[in-house]
Amino acid sequence: MVIQKTSHKKYFNSREAADILGVNVSTVKRWTDQGALECLQSRGGHRKFSLQHLVSYIEKNPQPGNESLQAFLQVARSSAADPVAELAVLPPAERLKSVYQMLLDSREEEIFSLFVFLYLRDQDLPRLYSENFLPLLRKLGEDWHSGEISVPEEHIASALLRRVLLRMGEHTFRQLPISPDAPAVLSMSLDGDNHDMGLYLLDLLLKLHGVRNYFSGGSTPTLGLRGFISSRSIQRIYISMVYSSDVPQRDRNMEDILDLAAELGFDVRLGGQGCRDWSQRSHPKLRILDSFYDIEEDLLQFLQKPASESDSLPPGALP
């Protein structure tokens, strides 16, 4: 996956157009040769597609059952007066306040449309997470802790974000098929930590890169892990550490997993805001990942794919 640095794209290349339309690059080239899909072509034969080129094709070839294309189309062809279209071009910090209020107002369809458009435009799952999901989750937690919002409001808003993410996983992200010899990993939160949003985002990223992920979710006990890891040939465990009401037990669980890692040979990757107050931050089998960008970079190393080769992975239509 290529990390785009610009906040708005004027033109898309053939791969990006293919990802948005949900087809392969050869299909896009065939459509342009047939005149079905307009484009600009350089002297060297490179095709460039404007947003209007893609919108025009989608409008002429509707796919009513494709939620992601419909959401992309809705935002892309919106007038400047449309609030969702206006939000899409704002800097992330400015966008957060409005999207946060939409979240508290349970405006799921607008948030879904906005996030689909942002992803299909930028082709960057770590960016979508870091600039949108993570700030919203942090603000929900801060406002709940300070009493600005109630427990039901925090739960309802978090559930809405989870639904948006799951819908995007179903309709937006093209995933590599999982081959029989694909590397196997386990993703989990420790017993007593029920926060799982980061795990869902991680799951999407792993599937995009063809990794077999055994998703255990929140509050996973360590009992029986040895047998499971051995029987599934697990090469890595991803642990999300957000909040635990029993810190000493959390630390004992981590020590048990690290002892298993040393014995069985798998790696451990740890992330989440709970890492800040975890004392044992050094272990030969452990690496702490501070951002979603770190997760992707580390994953490419795990798969032995240099960043320059990540273009060969279909990045979307990405936790």
C-alpha positions as CSV (number, residue, x, y, z in Angstrom):
1,M,0.0,0.0,0.0
2,V,1.4,3.4,-1.0
3,I,1.1,6.1,1.8
4,Q,-0.3,9.2,0.1
5,K,0.9,12.4,1.6
6,T,-1.5,14.8,-0.1
7,S,-4.8,15.7,1.4
8,H,-6.7,15.8,-1.9
9,K,-6.0,14.1,-5.2
10,K,-6.7,15.9,-8.5
11,Y,-5.9,12.8,-10.7
12,F,-5.8,9.1,-10.1
13,N,-3.5,6.6,-11.9
14,S,-4.7,3.3,-13.4
15,R,-4.2,1.3,-10.2
16,E,-6.0,3.8,-8.1
17,A,-8.9,4.0,-10.5
18,A,-9.1,0.2,-10.6
19,D,-9.2,0.1,-6.8
20,I,-12.1,2.6,-6.6
21,L,-14.1,0.8,-9.3
22,G,-13.4,-2.6,-7.8
23,V,-11.7,-4.1,-10.8
24,N,-8.1,-4.9,-11.9
25,V,-5.8,-2.6,-13.9
26,S,-6.1,-4.6,-17.1
27,T,-9.9,-4.0,-17.0
28,V,-9.5,-0.3,-16.6
29,K,-7.1,-0.2,-19.6
30,R,-9.5,-2.2,-21.7
31,W,-12.4,0.2,-20.8
32,T,-10.3,3.2,-21.8
33,D,-9.3,1.6,-25.1
34,Q,-12.9,0.9,-25.8
35,G,-13.9,4.4,-24.9
36,A,-16.1,3.4,-22.0
37,L,-14.0,5.1,-19.4
38,E,-12.5,8.6,-20.3
39,C,-9.0,9.5,-19.2
40,L,-6.1,11.8,-20.0
41,Q,-3.1,10.1,-21.5
42,S,0.5,11.4,-21.5
43,R,2.9,11.1,-24.4
44,G,4.4,8.1,-22.6
45,G,1.1,6.4,-22.6
46,H,0.4,6.8,-18.9
47,R,-3.3,7.2,-18.1
48,K,-4.7,9.7,-15.6
49,F,-8.2,9.9,-14.4
50,S,-10.0,12.9,-12.9
51,L,-12.7,12.6,-10.3
52,Q,-15.2,13.5,-12.9
53,H,-14.0,10.7,-15.2
54,L,-14.7,8.2,-12.5
55,V,-18.0,9.7,-11.5
56,S,-19.2,9.8,-15.1
57,Y,-18.4,6.1,-15.5
58,I,-20.1,5.1,-12.3
59,E,-23.2,7.0,-13.2
60,K,-23.4,5.4,-16.6
61,N,-22.7,1.9,-15.2
62,P,-24.7,1.9,-11.9
63,Q,-24.2,-0.9,-9.4
64,P,-27.1,-0.4,-6.9
65,G,-25.9,-3.2,-4.6
66,N,-22.4,-1.8,-4.2
67,E,-22.6,0.4,-1.0
68,S,-19.1,1.7,-1.3
69,L,-19.4,2.9,-4.9
70,Q,-22.7,4.5,-4.0
71,A,-21.1,6.3,-1.0
72,F,-18.2,7.4,-3.1
73,L,-20.5,8.7,-5.8
74,Q,-22.7,10.5,-3.3
75,V,-19.8,12.5,-1.9
76,A,-17.9,12.9,-5.2
77,R,-20.7,14.6,-7.0
78,S,-22.0,16.6,-4.1
79,S,-22.1,20.3,-4.4
80,A,-20.0,22.5,-2.2
81,A,-23.1,23.1,-0.1
82,D,-23.2,19.5,0.9
83,P,-21.9,19.1,4.5
84,V,-20.3,15.7,3.8
85,A,-18.5,17.0,0.7
86,E,-17.3,20.0,2.7
87,L,-15.9,17.8,5.4
88,A,-14.0,15.6,2.9
89,V,-11.7,18.5,1.9
90,L,-11.1,19.9,5.4
91,P,-7.8,19.3,7.3
92,P,-8.3,16.4,9.8
93,A,-8.2,18.6,12.9
94,E,-10.9,20.8,11.5
95,R,-13.0,17.8,10.4
96,L,-12.9,16.1,13.7
97,K,-15.2,18.5,15.6
98,S,-18.0,18.1,13.0
99,V,-17.7,14.4,12.6
100,Y,-17.7,13.9,16.4
101,Q,-21.0,15.7,16.7
102,M,-22.3,13.6,13.8
103,L,-21.2,10.5,15.8
104,L,-23.1,11.7,19.0
105,D,-26.1,12.4,16.8
106,S,-25.9,8.8,15.4
107,R,-25.7,10.0,11.8
108,E,-24.3,6.7,10.6
109,E,-24.9,6.9,6.9
110,E,-23.2,10.3,6.6
111,I,-20.1,9.0,8.5
112,F,-20.0,5.9,6.4
113,S,-20.2,7.9,3.2
114,L,-17.5,10.3,4.4
115,F,-15.1,7.5,5.4
116,V,-15.6,5.5,2.3
117,F,-14.9,8.5,0.2
118,L,-11.8,9.4,2.2
119,Y,-10.4,5.9,1.8
120,L,-11.1,5.5,-1.9
121,R,-9.7,8.9,-2.6
122,D,-6.4,8.4,-0.6
123,Q,-6.0,4.6,-0.7
124,D,-4.5,4.7,2.8
125,L,-5.9,2.6,5.6
126,P,-3.3,3.8,8.3
127,R,-4.2,7.3,7.4
128,L,-7.9,6.7,7.6
129,Y,-7.4,5.2,11.1
130,S,-4.9,7.7,12.4
131,E,-6.7,10.8,11.2
132,N,-10.3,9.7,11.8
133,F,-11.1,6.6,13.8
134,L,-8.3,7.1,16.5
135,P,-9.0,10.7,17.3
136,L,-12.8,10.0,17.5
137,L,-12.2,7.1,19.9
138,R,-9.8,9.1,22.0
139,K,-12.2,12.0,22.3
140,L,-15.1,9.6,23.2
141,G,-12.9,8.2,26.0
142,E,-11.8,11.6,27.2
143,D,-15.3,13.0,27.3
144,W,-16.7,9.9,29.0
145,H,-13.9,10.1,31.6
146,S,-14.5,13.8,32.3
147,G,-18.3,13.4,32.4
148,E,-19.0,15.3,29.2
149,I,-20.9,12.4,27.8
150,S,-22.7,9.5,29.5
151,V,-21.8,5.8,29.5
152,P,-24.8,5.0,27.1
153,E,-23.6,7.8,24.7
154,E,-20.1,6.5,24.7
155,H,-21.3,2.9,24.1
156,I,-23.7,3.9,21.3
157,A,-21.1,6.0,19.5
158,S,-18.5,3.3,19.8
159,A,-20.9,0.7,18.4
160,L,-21.7,3.1,15.5
161,L,-18.0,3.3,14.6
162,R,-17.7,-0.4,14.8
163,R,-20.6,-0.9,12.4
164,V,-19.2,1.6,10.0
165,L,-15.9,-0.2,10.0
166,L,-17.5,-3.6,9.5
167,R,-19.6,-2.3,6.6
168,M,-16.4,-0.9,5.0
169,G,-14.7,-4.3,5.5
170,E,-17.6,-6.0,3.7
171,H,-18.1,-3.6,0.9
172,T,-15.0,-1.3,0.4
173,F,-11.8,-3.2,0.8
174,R,-10.6,-5.7,-1.7
175,Q,-8.7,-8.4,0.1
176,L,-6.1,-10.9,-1.1
177,P,-7.2,-14.5,-1.0
178,I,-5.7,-16.4,1.9
179,S,-3.5,-19.1,0.6
180,P,-3.0,-22.4,2.4
181,D,0.6,-21.5,3.2
182,A,-0.1,-17.9,4.3
183,P,1.6,-16.8,7.6
184,A,-0.7,-17.2,10.6
185,V,-1.1,-14.7,13.4
186,L,-3.4,-14.3,16.4
187,S,-4.9,-10.9,17.3
188,M,-6.4,-10.3,20.8
189,S,-6.8,-8.1,23.8
190,L,-5.8,-9.5,27.2
191,D,-8.4,-10.8,29.7
192,G,-10.3,-7.9,31.2
193,D,-9.7,-5.5,28.3
194,N,-12.8,-5.4,26.1
195,H,-11.6,-2.7,23.7
196,D,-11.5,-4.2,20.2
197,M,-11.8,-1.4,17.7
198,G,-8.1,-1.4,16.9
199,L,-8.2,-5.2,16.4
200,Y,-10.9,-4.8,13.8
201,L,-8.8,-2.3,11.9
202,L,-5.7,-4.6,12.2
203,D,-7.8,-7.5,10.9
204,L,-8.6,-5.5,7.7
205,L,-4.9,-4.6,7.2
206,L,-3.8,-8.2,7.7
207,K,-6.4,-9.5,5.2
208,L,-5.4,-6.9,2.7
209,H,-1.9,-8.4,2.8
210,G,-3.0,-12.0,2.6
211,V,-2.2,-12.9,6.2
212,R,-4.3,-15.6,8.0
213,N,-5.5,-13.8,11.1
214,Y,-7.2,-15.7,14.0
215,F,-9.2,-12.9,15.4
216,S,-9.9,-13.6,19.2
217,G,-11.2,-10.1,20.0
218,G,-11.4,-8.5,23.4
219,S,-10.8,-10.1,26.8
220,T,-9.0,-13.2,25.7
221,P,-7.8,-15.5,28.5
222,T,-4.3,-17.0,28.3
223,L,-5.6,-20.4,29.3
224,G,-5.1,-22.9,26.4
225,L,-3.0,-20.5,24.3
226,R,0.0,-22.9,24.2
227,G,-2.0,-25.7,22.5
228,F,-3.8,-23.3,20.1
229,I,-0.5,-21.5,19.0
230,S,1.2,-24.9,18.4
231,S,-1.6,-26.5,16.5
232,R,-2.1,-23.4,14.2
233,S,1.6,-22.7,13.7
234,I,1.1,-19.1,14.9
235,Q,4.1,-16.9,14.0
236,R,3.0,-13.7,15.7
237,I,0.6,-12.5,18.3
238,Y,-0.8,-9.0,18.0
239,I,-2.1,-7.6,21.4
240,S,-4.2,-4.5,21.8
241,M,-3.7,-3.0,25.3
242,V,-6.1,-0.2,26.0
243,Y,-7.6,-0.4,29.5
244,S,-7.6,-3.0,32.3
245,S,-9.3,-2.8,35.7
246,D,-6.7,-5.3,37.1
247,V,-3.3,-4.1,36.1
248,P,-1.3,-6.7,38.1
249,Q,-3.3,-9.5,36.4
250,R,-2.7,-7.8,33.0
251,D,1.0,-7.8,33.6
252,R,1.0,-11.4,34.6
253,N,-0.8,-12.3,31.4
254,M,1.7,-10.4,29.4
255,E,4.6,-12.2,31.2
256,D,2.9,-15.6,30.4
257,I,2.6,-14.7,26.7
258,L,6.2,-13.5,26.5
259,D,7.4,-16.7,28.2
260,L,5.5,-18.7,25.6
261,A,7.0,-16.6,22.8
262,A,10.5,-17.4,24.1
263,E,9.7,-21.1,24.3
264,L,7.7,-21.6,21.1
265,G,9.5,-19.0,18.9
266,F,6.6,-16.6,17.8
267,D,6.8,-12.8,17.9
268,V,4.7,-10.5,19.9
269,R,3.5,-7.1,18.8
270,L,1.9,-4.7,21.3
271,G,-0.1,-1.5,20.7
272,G,-2.6,0.8,22.3
273,Q,-2.6,3.5,24.9
274,G,-2.4,1.0,27.7
275,C,1.3,0.4,26.8
276,R,2.2,3.7,28.4
277,D,1.8,2.4,31.9
278,W,3.2,-1.1,31.2
279,S,6.6,-1.4,33.0
280,Q,8.2,-4.2,31.0
281,R,8.8,-2.6,27.6
282,S,11.9,-4.7,26.6
283,H,11.9,-8.3,25.6
284,P,13.7,-10.0,22.6
285,K,10.4,-11.3,21.2
286,L,8.5,-8.0,21.7
287,R,8.1,-4.9,19.7
288,I,5.8,-2.0,20.7
289,L,4.1,-0.3,17.8
290,D,3.1,3.3,18.4
291,S,1.0,4.0,15.3
292,F,-0.9,2.3,12.5
293,Y,1.9,3.4,10.2
294,D,4.3,1.4,12.4
295,I,2.0,-1.6,12.2
296,E,2.0,-1.6,8.4
297,E,5.8,-1.0,8.1
298,D,6.5,-3.8,10.5
299,L,4.0,-6.1,8.7
300,L,5.8,-5.5,5.4
301,Q,9.1,-6.5,7.1
302,F,7.3,-9.6,8.5
303,L,6.2,-10.6,5.0
304,Q,9.7,-9.7,3.6
305,K,8.2,-7.3,1.2
306,P,10.1,-4.0,0.8
307,A,8.0,-0.9,0.9
308,S,8.9,-0.3,-2.8
309,E,7.1,-3.5,-3.7
310,S,4.0,-2.9,-1.7
311,D,2.4,-1.4,-4.9
312,S,1.9,-4.9,-6.1
313,L,-0.6,-5.5,-3.3
314,P,-4.2,-4.5,-4.1
315,P,-4.7,-1.7,-1.5
316,G,-8.5,-1.5,-1.5
317,A,-11.8,-1.6,-3.4
318,L,-7.5,-0.8,3.9
319,P,-7.1,-2.3,11.7
